[in-house]
Amino acid sequence: MWLYSVDWYHSAVRFRPDPVGGLGQPRWPGSAFPDGDYYVYFSEDFSFGTFGHPWEGTLCVFGAGLLAQVTEDLTAVLGNPRRRDGRGL
C-alpha cells in the first residue's frame, strides 16, 4: 500500500508507511498536524487519509477503517471533534 503526502510548499511524496517512523527507520514525511501549512495524507485509492487545516488548527480524518483505529487516541490528544461528517457538533 502506498500513501501520498502533500503540503502547500513542497513536492508531493509517495511512500510506504511500514518502513518509516520507527526506531532506525526514515522519518515520517511532513507533519500530520498543521504547523502553518495545509498537510494532506491519503491512500492511493483515496479511501482514507487526513487533512490538516492550519488556520483552524484542525485535523480531518476520513475513511471508516482509519477512523476506527485512531478516534480514541486522537480524542485523548486533541480533544472532542469539532465536526463529524461535515456537520458541526
VENWODA-V649997 format. One record per pair of residues at least 12 apart in sequence whose ideal C-beta (glycine too) atoms are under 8 Angstrom apart, sorted by sequence separation. I is the first residue (numbers start at 1). J is the second residue. If there is no record, write none. Layout:
BEGIN
<<I & J> <I & J>>
END
This chain:
BEGIN
<<2 & 14> <3 & 15> <39 & 51> <40 & 52> <49 & 61> <50 & 62> <2 & 15> <3 & 16> <38 & 51> <39 & 52> <49 & 62> <61 & 74> <2 & 16> <3 & 17> <15 & 29> <38 & 52> <48 & 62> <49 & 63> <1 & 16> <37 & 52> <38 & 53> <48 & 63> <59 & 74> <1 & 17> <13 & 29> <38 & 54> <47 & 63> <48 & 64> <50 & 66> <13 & 30> <37 & 54> <48 & 65> <49 & 66> <32 & 50> <34 & 52> <36 & 54> <47 & 65> <48 & 66> <33 & 52> <34 & 53> <35 & 54> <59 & 78> <10 & 30> <32 & 52> <34 & 54> <43 & 63> <31 & 52> <7 & 30> <34 & 57> <5 & 29> <34 & 58> <58 & 82> <5 & 30> <34 & 59> <33 & 59> <56 & 82> <32 & 59> <9 & 37> <8 & 37> <7 & 37> <8 & 38> <7 & 38> <7 & 39> <6 & 39> <7 & 40> <5 & 39> <6 & 40> <5 & 40> <6 & 41> <4 & 40> <5 & 41> <6 & 42> <4 & 41> <3 & 41> <4 & 42> <3 & 42> <4 & 43> <3 & 43> <4 & 44> <2 & 43> <3 & 44> <1 & 43> <2 & 44> <1 & 44> <3 & 49>>
END
